[in-house]
Amino acid sequence: GLVGSDGLLQARSNSLGQQIKRVSDQKKALQDRIDREVEQQRREYTKLQELFYSLQGQMSQYSAYVRG
């Protein structure tokens, strides 16, 4: 009943093993989603930085034009 290849302990062990695998798979999927989101945010930040520097350069040119 309790031990053996079809005993209660083996069934419980199998069940726990399956639960561990599901949690591990969920953890990996969540980490993958987080990694994708971080990369997307990093790309967006880079675009905004480029825009800022471009606008800053235009403002400098405009200021020089107005003063000159």
C-alpha positions in Angstrom: 0.0 0.0 0.0 2.5 2.7 1.0 5.7 1.6 -0.7 6.4 0.1 -4.1 6.2 1.4 -7.7 2.4 1.9 -7.4 2.3 2.7 -3.6 0.9 5.8 -2.0 4.3 7.3 -1.3 5.4 6.9 -4.9 2.1 8.4 -6.1 2.6 11.4 -3.8 6.2 11.8 -4.9 5.1 11.8 -8.6 2.4 14.4 -7.8 4.9 16.6 -6.0 7.3 16.2 -8.9 4.6 17.3 -11.4 3.8 20.3 -9.2 7.5 21.3 -9.0 7.7 21.0 -12.8 4.6 23.2 -13.3 5.9 25.9 -10.9 9.3 25.7 -12.6 7.7 26.2 -16.0 5.6 29.0 -14.8 8.7 30.7 -13.3 10.5 30.4 -16.6 7.6 31.8 -18.5 7.3 34.7 -16.1 11.1 35.4 -16.3 10.9 35.3 -20.1 8.0 37.9 -20.0 10.0 40.1 -17.6 13.1 39.9 -19.8 11.0 40.9 -22.9 9.4 43.8 -21.0 12.8 45.0 -19.7 14.3 44.9 -23.3 11.2 46.8 -24.6 11.6 49.4 -21.9 15.3 49.7 -22.6 14.7 50.2 -26.4 12.0 52.9 -25.6 14.4 54.6 -23.2 17.1 54.7 -25.9 14.6 56.2 -28.4 13.6 58.9 -25.9 17.3 59.7 -25.1 18.0 60.1 -28.9 14.9 62.3 -29.3 16.0 64.4 -26.3 19.5 64.9 -27.6 18.1 65.8 -31.0 15.8 68.4 -29.6 18.5 69.7 -27.4 20.7 70.2 -30.5 17.9 71.9 -32.3 17.4 74.2 -29.4 21.0 75.1 -29.3 20.9 75.9 -33.1 17.8 78.0 -32.6 19.3 79.9 -29.7 22.4 80.6 -31.7 20.3 81.8 -34.6 18.2 84.1 -32.4 21.3 85.6 -30.7 23.2 85.9 -34.0 
